[in-house]
Amino acid sequence: MSSTSPIGVFDSGLGGISVVRQMVKDMPGEHVLYFGDSANAPYGTKTPEQVRALSFDIMEHFVKQGVKAVVIACNTATSAAVNDLRERYDIPIIGMEPALKIACDRGDVPSDPHHIPQRVIVAATPLTLRERKFAKLMDRFDSDNEIYKEPCPDLVEIVESGRLDNHDLVMRTLHGYFDQYDLDRIDSVVLGCTHFVFYRDYFRELLPERAAIIDGNEGTVRHLGVVLESLGKLAPEDAVGSVELSNSDPSARIAELSRDLLDR
């Protein structure tokens, strides 16, 4: 494979298109092949074994297309499968995890040697929050911060069903998850699922102005760029990039919804 080979990106459904949008912005010369597994969505309520099997099937699909790297644009699939995938395949595989470190690091002030404890809600799928990978991540930070795990499976379904513009439904759903918290005390909400990035404006409406809304998309794309550059596999500077969207659900509705999410 060469520097002009494509990059594969996959997700349980349509959420990973939010990562593709970041790639188009930050790496405009790359050719991106996106695969959404909407026919099997959501991954967040499946067993780790089921998610691993689906992830291996998608990787085989990408390898046949000659990709130079793969981004698992899904926190759930990363939790369940990234280590096993890296053992089998010798191309770079970039995973995602909730950006908890970024949220907690906000309590480190250069002029003050003392960490200011952060109150953080991690919104993610049930499987992401149950998996050992997140437990290890949380162990690094929960002694100095207050971290609340909030599974939000309905937010995945709203995106997949094309109801993201239904303001009343979305706000009602968010209130159902988050009204249990004193949001005036919350320092940040981590969007630990790529589907949730599409709700950023809704979260801004829900949360007090002082609360940060944090996702891992920008950091993931930056890391991808560093890895490809180290291997001499970045697309040439004069390259014109492109995006190809495909999905395990072949319906016209999913194709149209995918394009709409990419263009938001």
Residue, then its C-alpha position, 0 to 999 in steps of 0.5 A: m500500500s502507498s501514501t495514496s491508499p485509502i483509510g478505512v473508518f468504521d462504526s456500529g452505524l452512523g456515528g462515525i461519520s462525525v469522525v469522517r467530518q473531522m478527517v475531511k477538515d484536518m486531512p483533506g487530501e486523504h481518501v476515506l472509505y467509511f463503513g457503517d454497520s447500521a444493520n447490526a446497530p447498536y453495538g452498545t447493547k451487544t456482548p463483547e464477543q458479538v462486537r468482536a466478530l462484527s469488527f473482524d468481518i469489517m476489517e476483512h472487508f477493508v483489507k481487501q480494499g487495500v487500506k493503509a490504516v483503519v480508524i475504529a470510529c466507535n468507542t464500543a468496538t474499540s473497547a471490545a475488539v481493538n487489541d485482538l484486531r491489532e494482533r491479527y493485522d499489521i496495518p495501523i489501527i486507531g481506536m477511540e476511548p472517551a476523552l476523560k483525560i482531557a476533561c480531568d486535565r482541565g483541573d490542572v492550572p499552570s499557576d497553581p500546583h494543586h489539582i482542582p477536582q473536576r466533576v465529569i459525566v461520561a455519556a457513552t453506550p452501556l458496553t463502553l462503560r461496562e468494559r475493562k478498558f474504560a474501568k482502567l481509564m477511570d481508575r487513572f482519574d477517579s481518585d482526584n475527580e468525581i466521575y459519573k457514568e451515564p449510559c445513553p443508548d437512546l441517543v444512538e437510536i435517535v441518530e440511526s432512525g433519522r430523528l436528530d432534528n426532532h428537538d422535543l424528542v431529543m431534549r426530552t431524552l436528554h432530560g431523562y438521562f441528565d436531570q438526576y444530576d445537579l448540572d450547575r455543579i458539573d464541570s464537563v460532559v464527555l461525549g463517549c460515543t461518536h453518535f453523541v457528537f451530533y448532539r453538541d448543540y443540544f448539550r449546549e442548550l441543556l448544560p450551564e455555560r460554564a460546563a465544557i462539552i468534550d469529545g475525542n474526534e479531533g484528538t483521534v484524527r490528530h493521532l492518525g496523522v502522526v502515525l501516518e506521517s511517521l510511516g511516510k504514508l500521509a497523502p501528498e500535499d497536492a492530493v485531492g481527498s474524497v469520501e465513500l460512504s457504505n453501510s450494511d443497511p443498503s436502504a436509500r434512507i440510510a444512504e440519504l441520512s449518511r450524506d446528510l450527517l456528513d454535510r452537517 
